Amino acid sequence: MKVERFSKVLAVILIPCVLAIAVTASSHPASAYAPQKGDYFDYFETIAVNNGTGSYSGYTDQTLVNGMEQMNSANASIASASYSLSYRYSNSQGNSTSYSTSGKYTWSPSSFTYVNGTDNQVGYYQPINVWFAMNPTLPVGGTFRVLNTQFMVLSKNYSLQLPTEGNEFVQTIQAEGTGQYQRSDSYGVFAASYTWDEYFDPTTGYVVGYNYVEHDSGQYQGQAGSFTYTDDLYVTSTSYNLALASSSASTTTTAGPEGASQNLGYAAVLLVAAAAIAVVVYAAVRRRGKDKSLPKHPQYTPPPSTSWESKVDLGSRPSEQVVIREVAKVNCKYCGTLIPSTADLCPYCGGPRQ
């Protein structure tokens, strides 16, 4: 009878306490990382055109990009940043070129959109979402936008292999976006469809890497053809620490390190509270039975915390079947975007060229 009474008393006391703690835990969601002055990352990017057929049969090109993004100042409403990049282009016909550019822009840490200027983004419609950051507290299945593409979070614990870091695996948030668009540029007129997987740091939400694969089918100067356009990017140095991970976690969709540590914290609170209440109730029952001996409870130790449309206007060249007239470009003095020297107004900000 004593055991039965003890069980009932314990249940009456524990259930409301556990429910109260659970409600308290769920009512305090994690907040997104606030950008800080001095945040930065360097990256290496490889862009390639291959797998050509028809008018693109036998044609390939490659562009190697080194870039940097840095936060110069930041508050809750706006972050001021600067960028620089340089690239080297070459193709299977022996043509090659190199280019570099830099500039400043601002973006909103709350909406993740560019506010004034961009880091050399061209050809996108407003609002343009930044490509290098997302809200890391979004759950699996949550959606957000990168440039003009909608993404969905696929995993909060994806092990990404970084070739720039000795092929080590680091823990990331994996998100994926897909889309289609009509390409009409120096490559020709093509219907393009793409899949873009991007990987972000679980703590700050800054980019760690991405893989973009685009398939184009259409025509170049009236000749049918197709090709594959790929873009791979990986950070080479960061101001934020990247957590090492195991390759076996690459398909896991459980909470990332921030969510995991919070869940472990809540679990610890629940277990400690339950143990304390149990000791008090059990002690009271035993005292009424004039038994002064109490059971030994081991000390609780919690477990340890454990693409895209091209980002750069590359001016890539198709196969040399027709001579293409190139138009010189200059930087808009208002937003820094490269615009044709023949244009009267900047297509991005609307400012006059002169």
URVENZI-V918070 format. One record per residue. N is the residue number from 1. RES is the residue in one letter. PSI is psi in degrees with one decimal (none if undefined). D_LAST is the distance of its C-alpha to the last C-alpha in Angstrom with 1 decimal. Layout:
# URVENZI-V918070
N;RES;PSI;D_LAST / N;RES;PSI;D_LAST
This chain:
# URVENZI-V918070
1;M;-39.1;93.6 / 2;K;-42.5;91.9 / 3;V;-42.1;89.4 / 4;E;-45.4;88.7 / 5;R;-40.7;88.2 / 6;F;-43.0;85.9 / 7;S;-42.3;83.7 / 8;K;-44.4;83.4 / 9;V;-43.2;82.6 / 10;L;-41.3;80.0 / 11;A;-41.9;78.3 / 12;V;-36.6;78.3 / 13;I;-42.1;76.6 / 14;L;-42.1;74.2 / 15;I;-49.8;72.7 / 16;P;-36.8;71.1 / 17;C;-45.2;69.9 / 18;V;-43.4;68.2 / 19;L;-40.8;66.6 / 20;A;-42.4;65.4 / 21;I;-39.5;63.8 / 22;A;-42.2;62.2 / 23;V;-42.7;60.7 / 24;T;-41.7;59.4 / 25;A;-42.9;57.8 / 26;S;-18.2;56.1 / 27;S;2.6;54.7 / 28;H;72.7;52.6 / 29;P;154.3;50.1 / 30;A;145.5;48.0 / 31;S;154.9;44.6 / 32;A;155.8;41.4 / 33;Y;135.9;40.3 / 34;A;120.9;37.9 / 35;P;143.8;35.2 / 36;Q;151.6;35.8 / 37;K;131.1;33.7 / 38;G;-10.5;34.2 / 39;D;137.3;34.7 / 40;Y;164.6;33.3 / 41;F;144.5;34.0 / 42;D;149.9;33.4 / 43;Y;159.6;33.7 / 44;F;135.7;34.4 / 45;E;138.1;33.4 / 46;T;120.9;34.7 / 47;I;133.2;33.2 / 48;A;146.6;35.3 / 49;V;125.8;35.8 / 50;N;-167.8;39.4 / 51;N;37.9;42.4 / 52;G;148.4;40.9 / 53;T;162.3;42.9 / 54;G;-124.1;42.6 / 55;S;-15.4;39.4 / 56;Y;11.8;38.8 / 57;S;125.2;42.3 / 58;G;-5.0;42.5 / 59;Y;137.4;38.8 / 60;T;154.4;37.6 / 61;D;162.6;34.7 / 62;Q;140.0;34.1 / 63;T;127.6;31.4 / 64;L;126.5;32.3 / 65;V;133.8;30.1 / 66;N;127.8;30.6 / 67;G;169.0;28.8 / 68;M;139.8;29.1 / 69;E;136.1;28.5 / 70;Q;138.8;29.4 / 71;M;119.8;29.8 / 72;N;-28.4;28.7 / 73;S;155.6;30.1 / 74;A;145.0;31.7 / 75;N;-170.1;33.6 / 76;A;-24.7;35.1 / 77;S;-26.8;32.0 / 78;I;146.9;29.1 / 79;A;133.7;28.6 / 80;S;130.5;25.8 / 81;A;165.1;25.5 / 82;S;156.9;23.9 / 83;Y;158.2;24.1 / 84;S;148.2;24.1 / 85;L;153.3;25.2 / 86;S;146.6;26.0 / 87;Y;156.8;27.5 / 88;R;122.4;29.5 / 89;Y;140.5;29.8 / 90;S;154.4;32.7 / 91;N;176.5;34.5 / 92;S;-9.1;38.0 / 93;Q;6.4;36.8 / 94;G;3.1;36.1 / 95;N;146.5;32.3 / 96;S;155.8;30.7 / 97;T;165.1;27.4 / 98;S;157.8;26.3 / 99;Y;152.4;23.1 / 100;S;152.6;22.5 / 101;T;162.5;19.9 / 102;S;165.9;20.3 / 103;G;-173.6;18.8 / 104;K;156.7;20.0 / 105;Y;170.5;20.7 / 106;T;154.0;23.4 / 107;W;161.7;26.1 / 108;S;119.4;29.2 / 109;P;-13.8;32.6 / 110;S;-41.8;34.3 / 111;S;-11.1;32.4 / 112;F;38.3;31.1 / 113;T;153.2;27.7 / 114;Y;139.0;24.2 / 115;V;-54.1;23.0 / 116;N;109.5;19.5 / 117;G;177.1;17.8 / 118;T;174.3;20.1 / 119;D;60.6;21.6 / 120;N;34.0;19.6 / 121;Q;129.1;21.1 / 122;V;151.1;19.6 / 123;G;12.3;21.3 / 124;Y;154.3;23.2 / 125;Y;154.0;23.7 / 126;Q;147.5;23.9 / 127;P;146.6;25.8 / 128;I;119.3;25.5 / 129;N;142.7;28.4 / 130;V;150.1;28.4 / 131;W;-12.6;30.1 / 132;F;3.5;31.8 / 133;A;151.4;33.9 / 134;M;171.0;36.4 / 135;N;109.9;39.1 / 136;P;-6.3;42.2 / 137;T;-3.9;44.7 / 138;L;139.1;44.2 / 139;P;169.6;47.5 / 140;V;130.9;48.3 / 141;G;-13.5;47.2 / 142;G;153.7;44.4 / 143;T;153.7;41.0 / 144;F;176.5;37.4 / 145;R;145.8;34.0 / 146;V;122.1;31.9 / 147;L;-113.5;28.4 / 148;N;16.0;29.5 / 149;T;135.7;33.0 / 150;Q;133.6;36.2 / 151;F;156.5;38.5 / 152;M;137.7;42.1 / 153;V;121.8;44.0 / 154;L;-32.5;46.7 / 155;S;143.2;48.2 / 156;K;3.6;48.2 / 157;N;59.3;50.1 / 158;Y;129.4;48.7 / 159;S;111.2;49.4 / 160;L;129.8;46.4 / 161;Q;122.2;47.1 / 162;L;107.0;44.4 / 163;P;-22.7;44.4 / 164;T;-9.8;42.2 / 165;E;43.7;45.1 / 166;G;27.5;48.1 / 167;N;25.9;48.4 / 168;E;154.0;49.5 / 169;F;133.2;49.5 / 170;V;152.1;47.7 / 171;Q;131.6;48.0 / 172;T;167.4;45.1 / 173;I;127.3;44.3 / 174;Q;131.1;43.8 / 175;A;153.2;41.7 / 176;E;141.0;40.9 / 177;G;149.6;38.5 / 178;T;159.5;38.5 / 179;G;176.2;36.4 / 180;Q;153.7;35.3 / 181;Y;168.7;32.1 / 182;Q;116.3;31.1 / 183;R;127.6;29.3 / 184;S;90.1;27.3 / 185;D;-155.5;25.3 / 186;S;-18.5;26.1 / 187;Y;-26.1;29.6 / 188;G;-158.1;30.4 / 189;V;113.8;31.4 / 190;F;145.6;33.7 / 191;A;121.9;35.3 / 192;A;136.1;35.0 / 193;S;143.6;37.3 / 194;Y;157.2;37.2 / 195;T;129.7;39.2 / 196;W;111.6;37.6 / 197;D;125.7;39.9 / 198;E;148.5;38.5 / 199;Y;132.1;40.5 / 200;F;153.6;40.0 / 201;D;127.8;41.8 / 202;P;-21.5;44.5 / 203;T;-50.2;44.1 / 204;T;-24.7;40.4 / 205;G;1.0;39.0 / 206;Y;157.2;36.5 / 207;V;146.8;36.3 / 208;V;-33.4;38.9 / 209;G;171.4;38.1 / 210;Y;164.2;37.6 / 211;N;121.3;38.5 / 212;Y;128.5;36.6 / 213;V;122.9;38.2 / 214;E;136.8;36.7 / 215;H;125.0;38.5 / 216;D;134.0;36.7 / 217;S;127.2;38.5 / 218;G;-128.5;37.1 / 219;Q;151.7;36.2 / 220;Y;116.2;34.1 / 221;Q;45.3;33.7 / 222;G;-5.4;36.7 / 223;Q;126.5;38.9 / 224;A;147.2;40.2 / 225;G;175.3;39.8 / 226;S;161.7;39.4 / 227;F;168.7;38.5 / 228;T;133.6;38.5 / 229;Y;120.5;35.4 / 230;T;151.6;36.4 / 231;D;115.4;34.6 / 232;D;132.1;36.6 / 233;L;139.4;35.5 / 234;Y;142.1;37.6 / 235;V;147.9;37.1 / 236;T;-26.3;38.3 / 237;S;148.4;38.5 / 238;T;155.6;38.2 / 239;S;-14.9;38.7 / 240;Y;139.9;40.9 / 241;N;135.4;44.3 / 242;L;127.2;45.1 / 243;A;128.1;48.6 / 244;L;148.8;50.7 / 245;A;169.5;52.3 / 246;S;145.7;54.9 / 247;S;-21.3;54.0 / 248;S;-11.8;56.6 / 249;A;9.3;54.4 / 250;S;-19.3;51.7 / 251;T;9.5;52.9 / 252;T;141.0;53.9 / 253;T;27.4;52.4 / 254;T;174.6;54.0 / 255;A;148.3;52.2 / 256;G;-172.3;50.1 / 257;P;-38.0;51.1 / 258;E;-48.2;49.9 / 259;G;-37.2;51.7 / 260;A;-44.3;54.7 / 261;S;-35.3;55.2 / 262;Q;-42.7;55.0 / 263;N;-40.7;57.5 / 264;L;-36.6;59.8 / 265;G;-44.1;59.6 / 266;Y;-40.8;60.6 / 267;A;-40.2;63.4 / 268;A;-42.6;64.7 / 269;V;-44.8;64.8 / 270;L;-46.4;66.7 / 271;L;-42.9;69.2 / 272;V;-43.0;69.8 / 273;A;-44.0;70.4 / 274;A;-43.2;72.7 / 275;A;-41.9;74.7 / 276;A;-44.2;75.1 / 277;I;-41.4;76.2 / 278;A;-41.0;78.6 / 279;V;-45.7;80.2 / 280;V;-47.7;80.7 / 281;V;-44.8;82.2 / 282;Y;-38.4;84.4 / 283;A;-40.2;85.6 / 284;A;-43.0;86.6 / 285;V;-43.7;88.5 / 286;R;-36.0;90.3 / 287;R;-38.0;91.3 / 288;R;-28.7;92.9 / 289;G;11.0;94.9 / 290;K;31.1;95.9 / 291;D;108.1;94.3 / 292;K;-2.1;92.5 / 293;S;137.3;91.0 / 294;L;145.4;87.3 / 295;P;151.7;85.6 / 296;K;125.0;83.5 / 297;H;122.5;79.7 / 298;P;147.2;77.6 / 299;Q;130.8;74.5 / 300;Y;126.8;71.5 / 301;T;114.5;68.7 / 302;P;150.8;65.5 / 303;P;154.0;64.1 / 304;P;147.4;61.3 / 305;S;103.7;57.7 / 306;T;none;57.1 / 307;S;22.0;33.2 / 308;W;130.7;32.1 / 309;E;144.2;29.1 / 310;S;131.3;27.6 / 311;K;-21.8;26.1 / 312;V;137.7;23.8 / 313;D;92.6;21.8 / 314;L;-18.7;24.0 / 315;G;38.6;23.3 / 316;S;154.8;27.1 / 317;R;137.0;28.7 / 318;P;-179.0;31.6 / 319;S;147.9;34.6 / 320;E;69.6;34.0 / 321;Q;-25.6;35.5 / 322;V;139.1;32.5 / 323;V;126.3;29.7 / 324;I;130.0;26.4 / 325;R;117.9;23.2 / 326;E;137.3;20.7 / 327;V;126.4;17.0 / 328;A;146.7;15.0 / 329;K;149.3;13.1 / 330;V;159.5;10.6 / 331;N;132.1;10.7 / 332;C;130.1;8.8 / 333;K;-8.9;8.2 / 334;Y;-44.9;10.3 / 335;C;-8.2;13.1 / 336;G;-3.1;13.1 / 337;T;140.1;13.8 / 338;L;126.0;13.6 / 339;I;153.9;11.8 / 340;P;141.8;12.2 / 341;S;-14.9;9.8 / 342;T;-9.4;10.8 / 343;A;141.2;9.8 / 344;D;-33.6;7.8 / 345;L;149.1;8.7 / 346;C;124.8;10.1 / 347;P;-14.4;13.9 / 348;Y;-53.7;15.1 / 349;C;-10.9;13.7 / 350;G;2.5;11.9 / 351;G;150.5;8.7 / 352;P;146.3;5.6 / 353;R;-40.8;3.8 / 354;Q;none;0.0
